[in-house]
């Protein structure tokens, strides 16, 4: 399926996620939308992306996340892909966490 087709199918969900900043509300929506296994799978994939970004070895990532080397390789490919989805998310989280950390320093 092409990206344009996927965007169209996913549009209502993306729009809702972009409009909602309440973390509990987002969690409740995603919990209703996704199975427990899907939530765990999404979370593990994002963890793999963050570990790859930190240059952690595939073997260590496999041990930490229980993800296969094939999945890790696929995520690694997406880290260099033109969409930059993982990179944007990781970058924004680093920024948010650094601002949060700065606010707690005395």
N, CA, C and O atoms as a Tinker XYZ file with bonds, in Angstrom:
   424  protein
     1  N      0.844000   -1.180000    0.000000    73     2
     2  CA     0.000000    0.000000    0.000000    64     1     3
     3  C      0.889000    1.242000    0.000000    63     2     4     5
     4  O      1.901000    1.286000    0.700000    81     3
     5  N      0.521000    2.219000   -0.762000    73     3     6
     6  CA     1.289000    3.458000   -0.867000    64     5     7
     7  C      1.052000    4.350000    0.355000    63     6     8     9
     8  O      0.020000    4.247000    1.018000    81     7
     9  N      2.024000    5.231000    0.647000    73     7    10
    10  CA     1.907000    6.141000    1.788000    64     9    11
    11  C      0.635000    6.985000    1.725000    63    10    12    13
    12  O     -0.022000    7.193000    2.745000    81    11
    13  N      0.284000    7.469000    0.538000    73    11    14
    14  CA    -0.922000    8.299000    0.412000    64    13    15
    15  C     -2.174000    7.522000    0.808000    63    14    16    17
    16  O     -3.071000    8.068000    1.452000    81    15
    17  N     -2.232000    6.257000    0.426000    73    15    18
    18  CA    -3.379000    5.418000    0.794000    64    17    19
    19  C     -3.416000    5.188000    2.304000    63    18    20    21
    20  O     -4.474000    5.256000    2.930000    81    19
    21  N     -2.252000    4.916000    2.872000    73    19    22
    22  CA    -2.186000    4.703000    4.319000    64    21    23
    23  C     -2.576000    5.964000    5.081000    63    22    24    25
    24  O     -3.292000    5.890000    6.079000    81    23
    25  N     -2.110000    7.117000    4.618000    73    23    26
    26  CA    -2.467000    8.395000    5.263000    64    25    27
    27  C     -3.975000    8.594000    5.250000    63    26    28    29
    28  O     -4.561000    9.025000    6.244000    81    27
    29  N     -4.594000    8.282000    4.131000    73    27    30
    30  CA    -6.045000    8.457000    4.023000    64    29    31
    31  C     -6.782000    7.539000    4.997000    63    30    32    33
    32  O     -7.724000    7.966000    5.664000    81    31
    33  N     -6.361000    6.305000    5.075000    73    31    34
    34  CA    -6.987000    5.337000    5.982000    64    33    35
    35  C     -6.787000    5.756000    7.438000    63    34    36    37
    36  O     -7.679000    5.584000    8.269000    81    35
    37  N     -5.626000    6.299000    7.733000    73    35    38
    38  CA    -5.210000    6.626000    9.098000    64    37    39
    39  C     -5.572000    8.052000    9.498000    63    38    40    41
    40  O     -5.316000    8.453000   10.633000    81    39
    41  N     -6.162000    8.824000    8.586000    73    39    42
    42  CA    -6.350000   10.259000    8.772000    64    41    43
    43  C     -7.109000   10.638000   10.040000    63    42    44    45
    44  O     -6.652000   11.510000   10.778000    81    43
    45  N     -8.238000   10.020000   10.316000    73    43    46
    46  CA    -9.007000   10.378000   11.514000    64    45    47
    47  C     -8.200000   10.137000   12.784000    63    46    48    49
    48  O     -8.258000   10.933000   13.721000    81    47
    49  N     -7.458000    9.055000   12.814000    73    47    50
    50  CA    -6.653000    8.740000   14.001000    64    49    51
    51  C     -5.535000    9.765000   14.159000    63    50    52    53
    52  O     -5.307000   10.270000   15.258000    81    51
    53  N     -4.845000   10.069000   13.081000    73    51    54
    54  CA    -3.763000   11.059000   13.140000    64    53    55
    55  C     -4.303000   12.422000   13.563000    63    54    56    57
    56  O     -3.696000   13.110000   14.384000    81    55
    57  N     -5.435000   12.806000   13.004000    73    55    58
    58  CA    -6.034000   14.089000   13.358000    64    57    59
    59  C     -6.373000   14.121000   14.842000    63    58    60    61
    60  O     -6.062000   15.096000   15.525000    81    59
    61  N     -7.005000   13.072000   15.348000    73    59    62
    62  CA    -7.344000   13.044000   16.770000    64    61    63
    63  C     -6.082000   13.130000   17.624000    63    62    64    65
    64  O     -6.026000   13.915000   18.571000    81    63
    65  N     -5.072000   12.329000   17.295000    73    63    66
    66  CA    -3.840000   12.339000   18.089000    64    65    67
    67  C     -3.181000   13.713000   18.083000    63    66    68    69
    68  O     -2.599000   14.127000   19.085000    81    67
    69  N     -3.270000   14.416000   16.966000    73    67    70
    70  CA    -2.651000   15.741000   16.895000    64    69    71
    71  C     -3.435000   16.798000   17.669000    63    70    72    73
    72  O     -2.886000   17.842000   18.021000    81    71
    73  N     -4.711000   16.535000   17.933000    73    71    74
    74  CA    -5.558000   17.501000   18.639000    64    73    75
    75  C     -5.591000   17.277000   20.146000    63    74    76    77
    76  O     -6.043000   18.146000   20.893000    81    75
    77  N     -5.124000   16.142000   20.589000    73    75    78
    78  CA    -5.274000   15.759000   21.987000    64    77    79
    79  C     -3.928000   15.800000   22.691000    63    78    80    81
    80  O     -2.979000   15.140000   22.268000    81    79
    81  N     -3.846000   16.577000   23.767000    73    79    82
    82  CA    -2.601000   16.655000   24.518000    64    81    83
    83  C     -2.719000   16.014000   25.904000    63    82    84    85
    84  O     -1.726000   15.923000   26.625000    81    83
    85  N     -3.896000   15.579000   26.276000    73    83    86
    86  CA    -4.094000   14.944000   27.577000    64    85    87
    87  C     -3.610000   13.499000   27.500000    63    86    88    89
    88  O     -4.173000   12.685000   26.769000    81    87
    89  N     -2.559000   13.188000   28.264000    73    87    90
    90  CA    -1.945000   11.860000   28.188000    64    89    91
    91  C     -2.897000   10.747000   28.615000    63    90    92    93
    92  O     -2.884000    9.668000   28.022000    81    91
    93  N     -3.714000   10.987000   29.621000    73    91    94
    94  CA    -4.673000    9.957000   30.049000    64    93    95
    95  C     -5.704000    9.695000   28.958000    63    94    96    97
    96  O     -6.067000    8.548000   28.699000    81    95
    97  N     -6.172000   10.759000   28.324000    73    95    98
    98  CA    -7.138000   10.620000   27.238000    64    97    99
    99  C     -6.525000    9.857000   26.059000    63    98   100   101
   100  O     -7.165000    8.987000   25.468000    81    99
   101  N     -5.285000   10.195000   25.732000    73    99   102
   102  CA    -4.586000    9.484000   24.657000    64   101   103
   103  C     -4.404000    8.010000   25.001000    63   102   104   105
   104  O     -4.649000    7.136000   24.170000    81   103
   105  N     -3.974000    7.742000   26.224000    73   103   106
   106  CA    -3.806000    6.349000   26.635000    64   105   107
   107  C     -5.123000    5.587000   26.520000    63   106   108   109
   108  O     -5.159000    4.477000   25.990000    81   107
   109  N     -6.199000    6.185000   27.016000    73   107   110
   110  CA    -7.500000    5.507000   26.977000    64   109   111
   111  C     -7.937000    5.229000   25.536000    63   110   112   113
   112  O     -8.479000    4.163000   25.244000    81   111
   113  N     -7.703000    6.184000   24.646000    73   111   114
   114  CA    -8.047000    5.983000   23.243000    64   113   115
   115  C     -7.230000    4.832000   22.646000    63   114   116   117
   116  O     -7.776000    3.927000   22.016000    81   115
   117  N     -5.907000    4.888000   22.860000    73   115   118
   118  CA    -5.050000    3.844000   22.307000    64   117   119
   119  C     -5.324000    2.485000   22.942000    63   118   120   121
   120  O     -5.219000    1.453000   22.280000    81   119
   121  N     -5.672000    2.489000   24.220000    73   119   122
   122  CA    -6.004000    1.227000   24.904000    64   121   123
   123  C     -7.274000    0.623000   24.326000    63   122   124   125
   124  O     -7.382000   -0.598000   24.217000    81   123
   125  N     -8.236000    1.458000   23.954000    73   123   126
   126  CA    -9.460000    0.966000   23.320000    64   125   127
   127  C     -9.190000    0.502000   21.889000    63   126   128   129
   128  O     -9.751000   -0.492000   21.428000    81   127
   129  N     -8.327000    1.234000   21.200000    73   127   130
   130  CA    -8.048000    0.971000   19.790000    64   129   131
   131  C     -7.192000   -0.274000   19.581000    63   130   132   133
   132  O     -7.435000   -1.053000   18.660000    81   131
   133  N     -6.193000   -0.457000   20.437000    73   131   134
   134  CA    -5.188000   -1.496000   20.248000    64   133   135
   135  C     -5.329000   -2.605000   21.286000    63   134   136   137
   136  O     -5.804000   -2.375000   22.398000    81   135
   137  N     -4.914000   -3.795000   20.911000    73   135   138
   138  CA    -4.855000   -4.886000   21.881000    64   137   139
   139  C     -3.645000   -4.671000   22.793000    63   138   140   141
   140  O     -2.750000   -3.890000   22.472000    81   139
   141  N     -3.626000   -5.352000   23.899000    73   139   142
   142  CA    -2.492000   -5.266000   24.810000    64   141   143
   143  C     -1.198000   -5.662000   24.087000    63   142   144   145
   144  O     -0.163000   -5.017000   24.254000    81   143
   145  N     -1.268000   -6.725000   23.286000    73   143   146
   146  CA    -0.087000   -7.176000   22.543000    64   145   147
   147  C      0.388000   -6.122000   21.549000    63   146   148   149
   148  O      1.593000   -5.939000   21.376000    81   147
   149  N     -0.540000   -5.428000   20.892000    73   147   150
   150  CA    -0.158000   -4.375000   19.944000    64   149   151
   151  C      0.515000   -3.211000   20.666000    63   150   152   153
   152  O      1.490000   -2.651000   20.163000    81   151
   153  N      0.007000   -2.846000   21.831000    73   151   154
   154  CA     0.620000   -1.775000   22.617000    64   153   155
   155  C      2.043000   -2.153000   23.002000    63   154   156   157
   156  O      2.961000   -1.342000   22.883000    81   155
   157  N      2.221000   -3.384000   23.462000    73   155   158
   158  CA     3.550000   -3.860000   23.841000    64   157   159
   159  C      4.469000   -3.864000   22.614000    63   158   160   161
   160  O      5.617000   -3.430000   22.697000    81   159
   161  N      3.966000   -4.351000   21.486000    73   159   162
   162  CA     4.761000   -4.408000   20.255000    64   161   163
   163  C      5.181000   -3.001000   19.812000    63   162   164   165
   164  O      6.352000   -2.783000   19.500000    81   163
   165  N      4.254000   -2.052000   19.780000    73   163   166
   166  CA     4.587000   -0.670000   19.401000    64   165   167
   167  C      5.643000   -0.096000   20.339000    63   166   168   169
   168  O      6.604000    0.534000   19.898000    81   167
   169  N      5.455000   -0.319000   21.620000    73   167   170
   170  CA     6.382000    0.223000   22.614000    64   169   171
   171  C      7.774000   -0.378000   22.450000    63   170   172   173
   172  O      8.777000    0.330000   22.550000    81   171
   173  N      7.832000   -1.679000   22.199000    73   171   174
   174  CA     9.130000   -2.335000   22.001000    64   173   175
   175  C      9.818000   -1.821000   20.737000    63   174   176   177
   176  O     11.031000   -1.615000   20.732000    81   175
   177  N      9.057000   -1.615000   19.677000    73   175   178
   178  CA     9.649000   -1.102000   18.437000    64   177   179
   179  C     10.242000    0.286000   18.656000    63   178   180   181
   180  O     11.329000    0.590000   18.165000    81   179
   181  N      9.531000    1.113000   19.386000    73   179   182
   182  CA    10.056000    2.453000   19.646000    64   181   183
   183  C     11.287000    2.375000   20.545000    63   182   184   185
   184  O     12.236000    3.138000   20.363000    81   183
   185  N     11.278000    1.465000   21.505000    73   183   186
   186  CA    12.453000    1.267000   22.366000    64   185   187
   187  C     13.648000    0.829000   21.522000    63   186   188   189
   188  O     14.764000    1.303000   21.736000    81   187
   189  N     13.424000   -0.064000   20.574000    73   187   190
   190  CA    14.493000   -0.497000   19.669000    64   189   191
   191  C     15.046000    0.703000   18.907000    63   190   192   193
   192  O     16.263000    0.860000   18.805000    81   191
   193  N     14.180000    1.540000   18.379000    73   191   194
   194  CA    14.631000    2.726000   17.639000    64   193   195
   195  C     15.496000    3.622000   18.519000    63   194   196   197
   196  O     16.536000    4.111000   18.079000    81   195
   197  N     15.068000    3.837000   19.753000    73   195   198
   198  CA    15.852000    4.689000   20.665000    64   197   199
   199  C     17.210000    4.060000   20.960000    63   198   200   201
   200  O     18.219000    4.762000   21.013000    81   199
   201  N     17.241000    2.737000   21.151000    73   199   202
   202  CA    18.509000    2.054000   21.432000    64   201   203
   203  C     19.430000    2.093000   20.215000    63   202   204   205
   204  O     20.636000    2.290000   20.357000    81   203
   205  N     18.868000    1.907000   19.021000    73   203   206
   206  CA    19.678000    2.015000   17.805000    64   205   207
   207  C     20.257000    3.412000   17.661000    63   206   208   209
   208  O     21.413000    3.575000   17.270000    81   207
   209  N     19.460000    4.410000   17.974000    73   207   210
   210  CA    19.911000    5.803000   17.909000    64   209   211
   211  C     21.083000    6.032000   18.868000    63   210   212   213
   212  O     21.952000    6.864000   18.609000    81   211
   213  N     21.096000    5.287000   19.972000    73   211   214
   214  CA    22.180000    5.385000   20.958000    64   213   215
   215  C     23.356000    4.475000   20.616000    63   214   216   217
   216  O     24.306000    4.357000   21.391000    81   215
   217  N     23.285000    3.828000   19.441000    73   215   218
   218  CA    24.353000    2.947000   18.935000    64   217   219
   219  C     24.537000    1.678000   19.766000    63   218   220   221
   220  O     25.643000    1.142000   19.839000    81   219
   221  N     23.465000    1.195000   20.390000    73   219   222
   222  CA    23.503000   -0.068000   21.122000    64   221   223
   223  C     23.545000   -1.196000   20.100000    63   222   224   225
   224  O     22.909000   -1.098000   19.050000    81   223
   225  N     24.276000   -2.257000   20.385000    73   223   226
   226  CA    24.427000   -3.362000   19.439000    64   225   227
   227  C     23.123000   -4.143000   19.272000    63   226   228   229
   228  O     22.279000   -4.171000   20.167000    81   227
   229  N     22.978000   -4.776000   18.106000    73   227   230
   230  CA    21.790000   -5.591000   17.843000    64   229   231
   231  C     21.626000   -6.648000   18.923000    63   230   232   233
   232  O     20.522000   -6.871000   19.421000    81   231
   233  N     22.721000   -7.294000   19.281000    73   231   234
   234  CA    22.664000   -8.382000   20.267000    64   233   235
   235  C     22.124000   -7.876000   21.600000    63   234   236   237
   236  O     21.274000   -8.523000   22.212000    81   235
   237  N     22.604000   -6.738000   22.046000    73   235   238
   238  CA    22.138000   -6.163000   23.308000    64   237   239
   239  C     20.662000   -5.752000   23.209000    63   238   240   241
   240  O     19.895000   -5.920000   24.157000    81   239
   241  N     20.282000   -5.212000   22.046000    73   239   242
   242  CA    18.881000   -4.826000   21.840000    64   241   243
   243  C     17.991000   -6.063000   21.861000    63   242   244   245
   244  O     16.914000   -6.041000   22.458000    81   243
   245  N     18.433000   -7.145000   21.211000    73   243   246
   246  CA    17.671000   -8.400000   21.239000    64   245   247
   247  C     17.459000   -8.861000   22.675000    63   246   248   249
   248  O     16.360000   -9.275000   23.045000    81   247
   249  N     18.504000   -8.789000   23.477000    73   247   250
   250  CA    18.431000   -9.227000   24.878000    64   249   251
   251  C     17.483000   -8.345000   25.682000    63   250   252   253
   252  O     16.665000   -8.849000   26.451000    81   251
   253  N     17.593000   -7.019000   25.505000    73   251   254
   254  CA    16.768000   -6.082000   26.279000    64   253   255
   255  C     15.299000   -6.114000   25.884000    63   254   256   257
   256  O     14.423000   -5.962000   26.735000    81   255
   257  N     15.022000   -6.311000   24.591000    73   255   258
   258  CA    13.648000   -6.139000   24.108000    64   257   259
   259  C     12.959000   -7.427000   23.674000    63   258   260   261
   260  O     11.742000   -7.442000   23.489000    81   259
   261  N     13.711000   -8.497000   23.511000    73   259   262
   262  CA    13.191000   -9.767000   22.985000    64   261   263
   263  C     12.720000   -9.646000   21.536000    63   262   264   265
   264  O     11.968000  -10.498000   21.061000    81   263
   265  N     13.143000   -8.622000   20.842000    73   263   266
   266  CA    12.790000   -8.442000   19.439000    64   265   267
   267  C     13.794000   -9.204000   18.579000    63   266   268   269
   268  O     14.963000   -9.340000   18.942000    81   267
   269  N     13.321000   -9.697000   17.435000    73   267   270
   270  CA    14.190000  -10.463000   16.541000    64   269   271
   271  C     15.166000   -9.534000   15.819000    63   270   272   273
   272  O     14.929000   -8.333000   15.688000    81   271
   273  N     16.265000  -10.123000   15.356000    73   271   274
   274  CA    17.242000   -9.331000   14.611000    64   273   275
   275  C     16.631000   -8.807000   13.310000    63   274   276   277
   276  O     17.029000   -7.745000   12.830000    81   275
   277  N     15.673000   -9.533000   12.735000    73   275   278
   278  CA    14.987000   -9.081000   11.524000    64   277   279
   279  C     14.193000   -7.804000   11.793000    63   278   280   281
   280  O     14.242000   -6.857000   11.007000    81   279
   281  N     13.464000   -7.784000   12.908000    73   279   282
   282  CA    12.694000   -6.593000   13.282000    64   281   283
   283  C     13.625000   -5.431000   13.590000    63   282   284   285
   284  O     13.359000   -4.296000   13.196000    81   283
   285  N     14.708000   -5.713000   14.290000    73   283   286
   286  CA    15.683000   -4.666000   14.619000    64   285   287
   287  C     16.274000   -4.077000   13.338000    63   286   288   289
   288  O     16.441000   -2.863000   13.226000    81   287
   289  N     16.587000   -4.942000   12.377000    73   287   290
   290  CA    17.137000   -4.475000   11.101000    64   289   291
   291  C     16.119000   -3.618000   10.351000    63   290   292   293
   292  O     16.486000   -2.609000    9.747000    81   291
   293  N     14.848000   -4.008000   10.383000    73   291   294
   294  CA    13.804000   -3.232000    9.715000    64   293   295
   295  C     13.692000   -1.848000   10.350000    63   294   296   297
   296  O     13.589000   -0.841000    9.650000    81   295
   297  N     13.713000   -1.809000   11.673000    73   295   298
   298  CA    13.634000   -0.522000   12.381000    64   297   299
   299  C     14.870000    0.324000   12.073000    63   298   300   301
   300  O     14.769000    1.540000   11.907000    81   299
   301  N     16.016000   -0.310000   11.997000    73   299   302
   302  CA    17.254000    0.395000   11.657000    64   301   303
   303  C     17.137000    1.034000   10.276000    63   302   304   305
   304  O     17.585000    2.161000   10.065000    81   303
   305  N     16.535000    0.310000    9.341000    73   303   306
   306  CA    16.321000    0.852000    7.985000    64   305   307
   307  C     15.426000    2.096000    8.052000    63   306   308   309
   308  O     15.694000    3.095000    7.385000    81   307
   309  N     14.366000    2.028000    8.858000    73   307   310
   310  CA    13.453000    3.163000    8.961000    64   309   311
   311  C     14.102000    4.366000    9.637000    63   310   312   313
   312  O     13.675000    5.499000    9.415000    81   311
   313  N     15.113000    4.143000   10.446000    73   311   314
   314  CA    15.826000    5.262000   11.068000    64   313   315
   315  C     16.544000    6.117000   10.032000    63   314   316   317
   316  O     16.819000    7.292000   10.273000    81   315
   317  N     16.845000    5.531000    8.886000    73   315   318
   318  CA    17.526000    6.287000    7.834000    64   317   319
   319  C     16.596000    6.579000    6.661000    63   318   320   321
   320  O     17.033000    7.096000    5.632000    81   319
   321  N     15.337000    6.255000    6.811000    73   319   322
   322  CA    14.351000    6.428000    5.746000    64   321   323
   323  C     13.936000    7.878000    5.639000    63   322   324   325
   324  O     14.022000    8.620000    6.618000    81   323
   325  N     13.494000    8.289000    4.482000    73   323   326
   326  CA    13.159000    9.691000    4.225000    64   325   327
   327  C     12.015000   10.227000    5.075000    63   326   328   329
   328  O     11.948000   11.436000    5.297000    81   327
   329  N     11.113000    9.379000    5.557000    73   327   330
   330  CA     9.996000    9.863000    6.390000    64   329   331
   331  C     10.465000   10.446000    7.710000    63   330   332   333
   332  O      9.836000   11.360000    8.244000    81   331
   333  N     11.557000    9.932000    8.240000    73   331   334
   334  CA    12.164000   10.420000    9.484000    64   333   335
   335  C     11.201000   10.366000   10.673000    63   334   336   337
   336  O     11.316000   11.166000   11.601000    81   335
   337  N     10.264000    9.435000   10.646000    73   335   338
   338  CA     9.292000    9.331000   11.731000    64   337   339
   339  C      9.919000    9.045000   13.081000    63   338   340   341
   340  O      9.651000    9.734000   14.065000    81   339
   341  N     10.762000    8.016000   13.116000    73   339   342
   342  CA    11.427000    7.688000   14.378000    64   341   343
   343  C     12.333000    8.831000   14.836000    63   342   344   345
   344  O     12.324000    9.204000   16.009000    81   343
   345  N     13.122000    9.390000   13.899000    73   343   346
   346  CA    14.052000   10.463000   14.270000    64   345   347
   347  C     13.321000   11.668000   14.840000    63   346   348   349
   348  O     13.758000   12.245000   15.835000    81   347
   349  N     12.212000   12.051000   14.218000    73   347   350
   350  CA    11.450000   13.196000   14.722000    64   349   351
   351  C     10.906000   12.929000   16.119000    63   350   352   353
   352  O     10.982000   13.792000   16.994000    81   351
   353  N     10.364000   11.750000   16.325000    73   351   354
   354  CA     9.804000   11.406000   17.637000    64   353   355
   355  C     10.893000   11.379000   18.707000    63   354   356   357
   356  O     10.717000   11.935000   19.791000    81   355
   357  N     12.005000   10.739000   18.404000    73   355   358
   358  CA    13.108000   10.652000   19.373000    64   357   359
   359  C     13.646000   12.046000   19.679000    63   358   360   361
   360  O     13.891000   12.377000   20.839000    81   359
   361  N     13.829000   12.852000   18.656000    73   359   362
   362  CA    14.337000   14.206000   18.838000    64   361   363
   363  C     13.404000   15.040000   19.720000    63   362   364   365
   364  O     13.860000   15.745000   20.621000    81   363
   365  N     12.109000   14.955000   19.459000    73   363   366
   366  CA    11.144000   15.728000   20.257000    64   365   367
   367  C     11.125000   15.249000   21.711000    63   366   368   369
   368  O     11.047000   16.060000   22.633000    81   367
   369  N     11.197000   13.938000   21.911000    73   367   370
   370  CA    11.218000   13.428000   23.286000    64   369   371
   371  C     12.476000   13.874000   24.022000    63   370   372   373
   372  O     12.409000   14.255000   25.190000    81   371
   373  N     13.620000   13.828000   23.347000    73   371   374
   374  CA    14.863000   14.299000   23.969000    64   373   375
   375  C     14.727000   15.761000   24.373000    63   374   376   377
   376  O     15.154000   16.150000   25.461000    81   375
   377  N     14.128000   16.579000   23.492000    73   375   378
   378  CA    13.942000   17.994000   23.784000    64   377   379
   379  C     13.027000   18.180000   24.992000    63   378   380   381
   380  O     13.337000   18.956000   25.897000    81   379
   381  N     11.898000   17.466000   25.005000    73   379   382
   382  CA    10.951000   17.579000   26.119000    64   381   383
   383  C     11.612000   17.148000   27.421000    63   382   384   385
   384  O     11.489000   17.824000   28.442000    81   383
   385  N     12.312000   16.020000   27.378000    73   383   386
   386  CA    12.954000   15.519000   28.600000    64   385   387
   387  C     14.068000   16.447000   29.067000    63   386   388   389
   388  O     14.273000   16.599000   30.272000    81   387
   389  N     14.792000   17.072000   28.138000    73   387   390
   390  CA    15.852000   18.000000   28.551000    64   389   391
   391  C     15.243000   19.245000   29.188000    63   390   392   393
   392  O     15.780000   19.763000   30.167000    81   391
   393  N     14.126000   19.732000   28.643000    73   391   394
   394  CA    13.442000   20.895000   29.224000    64   393   395
   395  C     12.883000   20.554000   30.601000    63   394   396   397
   396  O     12.944000   21.361000   31.529000    81   395
   397  N     12.339000   19.351000   30.717000    73   395   398
   398  CA    11.798000   18.894000   32.004000    64   397   399
   399  C     12.920000   18.800000   33.036000    63   398   400   401
   400  O     12.748000   19.187000   34.192000    81   399
   401  N     14.074000   18.278000   32.602000    73   399   402
   402  CA    15.230000   18.138000   33.508000    64   401   403
   403  C     15.751000   19.507000   33.918000    63   402   404   405
   404  O     16.095000   19.713000   35.082000    81   403
   405  N     15.814000   20.449000   32.975000    73   403   406
   406  CA    16.288000   21.811000   33.281000    64   405   407
   407  C     15.388000   22.473000   34.323000    63   406   408   409
   408  O     15.868000   23.199000   35.193000    81   407
   409  N     14.101000   22.224000   34.233000    73   407   410
   410  CA    13.144000   22.824000   35.147000    64   409   411
   411  C     13.256000   22.303000   36.568000    63   410   412   413
   412  O     12.769000   22.940000   37.502000    81   411
   413  N     13.892000   21.155000   36.742000    73   411   414
   414  CA    14.035000   20.574000   38.077000    64   413   415
   415  C     15.406000   20.803000   38.695000    63   414   416   417
   416  O     15.675000   20.341000   39.804000    81   415
   417  N     16.283000   21.523000   37.975000    73   415   418
   418  CA    17.600000   21.832000   38.528000    64   417   419
   419  C     17.519000   23.103000   39.354000    63   418   420   421
   420  O     16.806000   24.041000   38.996000    81   419
   421  N     18.246000   23.131000   40.450000    73   419   422
   422  CA    18.239000   24.332000   41.305000    64   421   423
   423  C     19.537000   25.070000   41.239000    63   422   424
   424  O     19.697000   26.099000   41.896000    81   423
